[in-house]
Each structure stands twice: as structure tokens, then as C-alpha cells.
Amino acid sequence: MDTAAVNIEKPEEAQSTRIFFIKWMLWALIFFLIAALFGLMMRYFFVNEVPFFKFKNLLHAHSHLALLGWGYMLVTGFLVYIWVKNPLENKVFPRLLGWTIFAVAGMGISFPSQGYGLVSITFSTLHILVSYVFAFFFLKALRKHPPTAANRLVRFAVIWMLVSTIGLWAVGPIGQILGKLHPIYFMSIQWFLHFQFNGWFTYAVLGLTIYYLNTKVTPITMSRKQEIFLHLALLLTYAQSVTWSTPSSYLFYLNSAGVILQAGVFFSILFPVFRALHHWLKKEPHWTNHLIRLGLASLVVKVIIQLAVAIPAVAIISYTIRGFVIGFIHLIMLGFITLTSVGLLTKAGSNFSGNHSRIGWYMVLAGFLGSELLLFGQGTLLWLELGFLPHYYLLLVITSLPILLGLGVVVWDQYFHFLKILNQQFYPTKNNKSNSNNHLNFKPMKLTMLITLITGALVFSGCGGGESTESDKTETTAKKPEPDPRGVGEIKHVDLTDPLDEDMVKRGKAIADMKCTACHQLDDKRLVGPGFQGVTNRRRPEWIMNMITNVDVMLEEDPVARQLLEECLTRMPNQNISIGDSRDILEYLRKNDQERTGSKDEAANI
């Protein structure tokens, strides 16, 4: 059954809608490709220097393009194609597409150059406003459809998308009133991310899956009780998102209740889904069957992983080992959302891909599976205190490369597929008035690209980027009281050995490999946190050990630690490292400084 025919009556309208939809998805793929490039560059940072870029800026650019470019445009385009009758009729959705492209392209240009600054925040705000307009018109169109399980899931998906943006609007006032180091500031960011991933995207793709199963196999129902429990589980599992910045036993208990409830309601919904899916895929063999199966399997793995963090000890591990965090996010975005949506789109006959896209998506699949295996595998090794895989970061770059190359193949194939359909539609019938008018509808695409290039030139030439100048830093530092160079904690004095104790160095290296080097490099490059090189020459040994063992109090009370947190915007987790282990880590850092700078302990007597 051709899904486009469900909403479109006239053949020429169906063809125009088809072309509009392919253009929408082509732009989504382009932003996906750019996000993948930024992601690969971030992983290469751990291997070698990347000139002209800062890791933090690339991190922001990658996350915004992946979430608001690829994820948002993929889902919204799919929803419009299925539920909006003749989206070209009043030109609202073509204009929304143009403004969305403009906003995402602006973020893609401004974030790598300035990080969070005036230009990038302006484009981000524009994207939020555009999403509000989309929600209004889409929900208005959705009201014309009966309240089936798929339609209800999609409606609440859009509602949770709107709810998620409350966190973004709260960030500014909270940062001004309470400061960027306050737990509520981080909770606001996590609010947005939680309801985006687990509400907006998850509900929408699950609703799309049920919609296709309803049209292809058999109606799948969802009771009001299941719906209520699904929403309640979503609210309760928000607790896990904030425990890393606000550790509390009450939050752990709320999350435990949430993930248990979530597992029960998801499996009650997914059981008939998988049964109907098996009949559909068996009846209609296609290469995209693999994508759909693996995509929905990723959702099941996501639910199981969240169920495991019902145990507080496991919950702490889940957010202190960075590989687990990144792997979990990619499991949702690349696994469930991307694979399931692409598989459904292509299999349903929507001409989402050209002749060679099969090769590209298999490359993306290989890169996804390989990198997930490395991320979760290395995370497990660190959890078991078995250290790092040889050449781990280089292997991560190599296994991620097929994602970028595969997307390049898909974008190239989709672009020429788009041109081919345009030629078939317009050039043979130049005298047809309706077709000629439709052809004019695609001129804003060129205008958007021109505006984007001009904006990019302005950004790169005129924006210094949200970084404070040296004079500003000097003035700010001069106004602050002199902090205790020993930090805040029970460690008041450290006896340093000379020469270095090699047994302590060996033990310290093993601990640092497990708990530190995912965020800190041994050189002076700043990644998630500052590089270790020269730390014993800048900070007293007592400060270093207090920062390791008493991190929560240090981040609240020590001015230097608070300044570092404000610069990095990533709260260092409390990993419950003992004083003895912290002394071993200190010895390892002393040796690192001796080897890299030729000196150590210059700050010991400050």
C-alpha cells in the first residue's frame, strides 16, 4: 500500500508531495553527514591534533546538528508525509522547511567557530520558534484523523517535544540568577535532552512503526492504561538524567520505579508489534528488513539497559564511564530512531533512497555496530578494572569512518535521485501551469543556501565567538578573593617522594586509565576536561587529591574548581576514589609532568 495515496487524491498533487518530501529528507541527510563529520573529528582529537577547531565547539556542533538537524527533520518530515493532507496547499510546511534549514545551517556554521555565543544561540532560538509553528499546524492536521494507537503516540510525541523546550528557556534565567554551576542549571539541560530522546523521538518512531503495521498487517491497539503508564514512566526516569549532577537516594528510587514501570509497559506494547512485524517482513522480503529489526532491537536493548540502572550502584557506573553514556545515546539516535525510520521509509515505497543507498546504509550499519561494540566493550573493561584496549581511540576512529563514508554514498545517491525525479516531473511538461508553479516552489531552497553562505561568512569573519578576552579574564580574576591553594577537603599535607615511587606510578596509571582518561588527555589538550600536562606545576598536591576524592564539595566551594566547571560545562562525577588511590594517581601525574615538561611539583610550596 502506498502511504502517500492515503492522504493525496490527485496524481499531480501526489507527485509534488513526493518531491517535496524527498527534498526534505535530502536536507536531513546532508545535516546528518555534517554531524557525522564533526563526530569523527571529535574522536580523532583523542588520537592527534585537529587544527583550527576546539573540541568543545565541535561537541556542541555535532550534538545540535544530530539532534535538531537529522533527528528533528527526519521525524517531522515523516510525520508530515503520513498525516498532513496536501502539505503544499497553503505553503506553511514548505516555509517551515526553509526556516528549519536556515536555522540548522546557521548552527552548523556558528557552533564550530564560536561554541555557545550570540550567533549560535540566535539560530538555536529560531529553531525552537519554528518547531512551535510546526507543532501548531501538525497537531491541527492530526485532529482530522481518528484516535488510533499510532495517532495518539504521535500526538503525544509532539507534546513532549514542546515540553522539552521548557528546559531550554529556563537555562538563561537560571544561569543569570543562580549561576551556571547550580544543579538546577544542569537539570534544565537534562530536561530538554531526556524528553527529546525518550519522549519526542521515541514516541514518534514507535507511532510510525505501529501506523505501518496497521496498514500492512493488523491493527495494533494501546489501552488508556498503557498510555498513562508510558507517560508516568517517562516522567519518573527523568530522575536518572539528573543524578550525575545531583546525587540523591530519592532520585535513585524514583528512577528505579520509573525504569521498572517502563519495562513493563514497553514490553506489553512491543509484544504485538514484534509479532505483527514478523508477519509483515516475512511476507515482503527486502534489504531494509535488517534495518527495521535492528532498529527495534535497539529500543529493546535501551529499555533493558535502563532497567539495569534500577540498581543504584549500576546507575552510578552508567554515568561515570563516558563510553557507556555515548554508546547509550547512539543506541537511541543511530540505532532505534535512524535504522527504524530509514527502514520504514524505504520499505514503504516512499522513494527515500536511490539505487545505491543500500550500500551506504549497510556501511552506516557496520560503523554503528562496530563503534557500539567498542564503546560498551571498553566501558565494561574499565568497570572490571582491566584497563584500555590497545589503540582503543584509533580503533574507534576506524570503526566510525564507515558511518561518514556510508552517509556520503547515501547523500550522493539521494541527490541524483532527486534531480532525476525533478527532470521527469517538470521538464517534459513545461507548458503545464500547475507543474510550473510547483517548480517555483523549489527556488527557496537555493535562496536558503545563499542566505546560509552569507551568514557563515559573517560568522567566521566577524564573530570572536563566546570566549572571553585575556583582559576580561584578568579583571575577573583580580576581583576574586585568593583561594586556598590546598583546596577543600581532609587532605591538608602530602609527603612527596623523590625519586618517584614506580609502584605507585603503576597503580595510579591503572586507576587513571579506568576513571580519568575518557575525559582528560595526558597532554595539554582540553577535551571534556582540561589536559593533565603541567597540573602538578599549577596546583598543589593537596588540591589535586582533594579534587579527586572530594569533588562535589570542591565544585561547590573551591573557586578554582568552580571556574574550571564553568569553562568545561561538564560536571566531574564523584567516583568514590579513596585517599590511597588518589595518592597513586598523583604520583602518576607527577611522572607525566616530568616526562612531558621536564619538571614537576613547582606548585608544591605555593
Disulfide bonds with the S-S distance in Angstrom:
none
